[in-house]
Amino acid sequence: MSKIWIFALCASLAFLSGCASDGGRKVTRLDANSVTDLSGSWNDTDSRLVAEEMINDCLGRPWYSQFSAQKGSVPTIVIGKVRNKSHEHIRVETFIKDIERALINSGKAEFVANSNERGDLRDELADQQGNVTAETQKDAGMEIGADLMLTGTINSVVDQEGGEQVVFYQIDMELTDIQSHRKVWIGDKKIKKYVARSSVKM
């Protein structure tokens, strides 16, 4: 056997050995809307489903028809603070975006930027003054004021015995009239998860 063939054989064996030492990792693409729950912790499915259910409940309650009858228009809503008081590090921003999406997709409410976003928009508006053409420049003082503010909290309780664990989440949301400070809707959603022994880190 020639030296060239021996070298090629050794190189092939080294490549295959390297692949085998990768730990057998396999990556499978999943539908972004599929339910995937590996750890039992709060995840993207919880965030999306809770947001959709709570917004549907909120917009289906009596306050909505009363508002429409009195104002003759759909309500304009801004999202205030959603606080994470649970035992986990939860990215509240993702939950807020799911709420915003559910609100907009409902077609039953208008939605305006929150205080942080308004700051960026006002900076852009100020930057336009004297820097863009008169035809495309936007005027200050034309913002739409929100009628209602949506706020909420995420809480959790953990019950663990040995390697078994039950995690209980409670999400509370409130919709408040900005002018009168009257609460027009209070909703909650509860989630309970049992984590099997083999899944709990000891």
C-alpha positions as CSV (number, residue, x, y, z in Angstrom):
1,M,0.0,0.0,0.0
2,S,1.5,3.4,-1.0
3,K,2.2,6.1,1.5
4,I,-0.4,8.3,-0.1
5,W,-3.2,5.7,0.5
6,I,-2.0,5.2,4.1
7,F,-2.1,9.0,4.7
8,A,-5.6,9.2,3.3
9,L,-6.8,6.3,5.4
10,C,-5.4,7.8,8.6
11,A,-6.9,11.2,7.8
12,S,-10.3,9.6,7.2
13,L,-10.2,7.7,10.5
14,A,-9.2,10.8,12.4
15,F,-12.2,12.7,10.9
16,L,-14.6,9.9,11.8
17,S,-13.2,9.7,15.3
18,G,-13.6,13.5,15.7
19,C,-17.3,13.2,14.6
20,A,-17.9,10.4,17.1
21,S,-16.4,12.4,20.0
22,D,-19.0,15.2,19.5
23,G,-21.2,13.5,22.1
24,G,-23.8,12.4,19.5
25,R,-25.3,15.9,19.4
26,K,-28.4,16.1,17.2
27,V,-30.2,19.4,16.3
28,T,-33.8,19.3,15.2
29,R,-35.7,22.3,14.1
30,L,-39.1,22.8,15.7
31,D,-42.2,24.8,14.9
32,A,-41.9,28.0,16.8
33,N,-45.5,27.5,18.0
34,S,-45.0,23.9,19.2
35,V,-45.3,23.1,22.9
36,T,-41.8,22.3,24.2
37,D,-41.3,21.9,28.0
38,L,-38.0,20.4,29.0
39,S,-37.2,21.9,32.4
40,G,-40.6,22.8,33.8
41,S,-39.6,26.4,34.0
42,W,-41.5,29.3,32.5
43,N,-41.0,29.2,28.7
44,D,-42.1,30.8,25.4
45,T,-45.2,28.6,25.2
46,D,-46.4,29.8,28.7
47,S,-45.7,33.4,27.7
48,R,-47.6,33.2,24.4
49,L,-50.6,31.3,25.7
50,V,-51.1,33.3,28.8
51,A,-50.9,36.6,26.9
52,E,-53.5,35.4,24.3
53,E,-55.9,34.0,26.9
54,M,-55.7,37.1,29.2
55,I,-56.2,39.6,26.4
56,N,-59.1,37.6,25.0
57,D,-60.7,37.6,28.5
58,C,-60.0,41.3,29.0
59,L,-61.5,42.4,25.7
60,G,-64.5,40.1,26.2
61,R,-65.7,41.6,29.5
62,P,-68.5,44.1,30.1
63,W,-66.2,47.1,30.5
64,Y,-65.4,46.9,26.7
65,S,-69.0,47.3,25.4
66,Q,-69.6,50.0,28.0
67,F,-66.5,51.9,26.9
68,S,-67.5,51.6,23.2
69,A,-71.0,52.8,23.9
70,Q,-69.8,55.8,25.9
71,K,-66.8,56.8,23.7
72,G,-68.0,55.6,20.3
73,S,-64.5,54.2,19.6
74,V,-62.2,51.4,20.5
75,P,-60.0,51.9,23.6
76,T,-56.4,53.0,23.3
77,I,-54.2,51.0,25.6
78,V,-50.6,51.4,26.8
79,I,-48.7,48.7,28.7
80,G,-47.2,49.8,32.0
81,K,-44.9,47.8,34.3
82,V,-45.2,44.0,34.4
83,R,-43.2,42.8,37.4
84,N,-41.6,39.4,37.8
85,K,-41.9,38.4,41.4
86,S,-41.4,34.7,40.7
87,H,-38.4,32.5,41.8
88,E,-37.1,32.4,38.3
89,H,-35.4,34.9,36.0
90,I,-38.1,35.6,33.5
91,R,-37.6,37.8,30.5
92,V,-40.6,40.0,31.0
93,E,-39.9,41.9,27.8
94,T,-40.9,38.7,25.8
95,F,-44.2,38.4,27.7
96,I,-44.9,42.1,27.1
97,K,-44.3,41.6,23.4
98,D,-46.7,38.7,23.4
99,I,-49.3,40.9,25.1
100,E,-48.8,43.7,22.5
101,R,-49.2,41.2,19.7
102,A,-52.4,39.8,21.1
103,L,-53.8,43.3,21.6
104,I,-53.0,44.4,18.0
105,N,-54.1,41.2,16.4
106,S,-57.5,41.3,18.3
107,G,-58.5,44.4,16.2
108,K,-60.5,45.5,19.2
109,A,-58.1,48.1,20.7
110,E,-55.5,50.6,19.6
111,F,-52.1,50.4,21.1
112,V,-49.6,53.2,21.8
113,A,-45.9,53.1,22.7
114,N,-44.9,52.9,26.3
115,S,-42.9,55.5,28.2
116,N,-39.5,54.1,27.2
117,E,-40.4,53.8,23.5
118,R,-41.9,57.3,23.6
119,G,-38.6,58.7,24.7
120,D,-36.9,57.3,21.7
121,L,-39.6,58.5,19.4
122,R,-39.4,62.0,20.8
123,D,-35.7,62.1,20.4
124,E,-36.2,61.2,16.7
125,L,-38.9,63.8,16.4
126,A,-36.5,66.5,17.8
127,D,-33.7,65.3,15.5
128,Q,-36.0,65.9,12.5
129,Q,-36.3,69.6,13.2
130,G,-34.1,71.4,10.7
131,N,-32.7,68.1,9.4
132,V,-35.4,66.8,7.1
133,T,-37.4,68.3,4.3
134,A,-40.5,70.3,5.3
135,E,-42.7,67.8,3.4
136,T,-41.6,64.8,5.5
137,Q,-41.0,66.5,8.9
138,K,-43.3,65.3,11.6
139,D,-44.9,67.8,14.0
140,A,-44.6,67.7,17.8
141,G,-47.7,67.5,20.0
142,M,-49.6,65.0,17.7
143,E,-49.3,62.0,20.0
144,I,-52.4,59.9,20.8
145,G,-53.1,59.7,24.5
146,A,-53.9,56.3,26.0
147,D,-57.3,55.8,27.7
148,L,-56.2,52.8,29.7
149,M,-53.0,51.2,31.2
150,L,-52.4,47.5,31.5
151,T,-50.1,46.4,34.3
152,G,-49.3,43.0,35.9
153,T,-47.2,40.7,38.0
154,I,-45.9,37.1,37.6
155,N,-45.7,35.2,40.9
156,S,-44.7,31.6,41.6
157,V,-44.7,29.0,44.4
158,V,-42.4,25.9,44.4
159,D,-43.3,22.8,46.3
160,Q,-40.5,20.2,46.3
161,E,-40.0,16.9,48.1
162,G,-36.9,14.9,47.3
163,G,-36.5,14.8,43.5
164,E,-40.2,15.7,42.8
165,Q,-41.3,19.3,42.2
166,V,-44.5,21.1,41.6
167,V,-44.2,24.7,40.3
168,F,-47.3,27.0,40.5
169,Y,-47.4,30.3,38.5
170,Q,-50.0,33.0,39.0
171,I,-50.1,35.9,36.5
172,D,-52.3,38.8,37.5
173,M,-53.1,41.7,35.1
174,E,-55.1,44.9,35.7
175,L,-56.5,47.4,33.3
176,T,-56.9,50.9,34.8
177,D,-58.5,54.1,33.4
178,I,-55.7,56.6,33.2
179,Q,-57.8,59.7,33.9
180,S,-60.0,58.4,36.8
181,H,-57.6,55.6,38.1
182,R,-60.6,53.3,38.1
183,K,-59.8,49.7,37.6
184,V,-62.0,48.4,34.8
185,W,-60.7,44.8,34.6
186,I,-58.7,42.4,36.8
187,G,-57.7,39.0,35.4
188,D,-55.5,36.1,36.4
189,K,-54.1,33.0,34.9
190,K,-52.8,30.0,36.8
191,I,-50.3,27.4,35.6
192,K,-49.2,24.3,37.6
193,K,-46.4,22.0,36.4
194,Y,-45.2,18.7,37.8
195,V,-41.5,18.0,37.2
196,A,-40.5,14.4,37.2
197,R,-37.7,13.1,39.4
198,S,-35.3,12.6,36.6
199,S,-35.8,16.2,35.5
200,V,-35.1,17.9,38.8
201,K,-31.6,19.0,39.5
202,M,-30.5,17.9,43.0
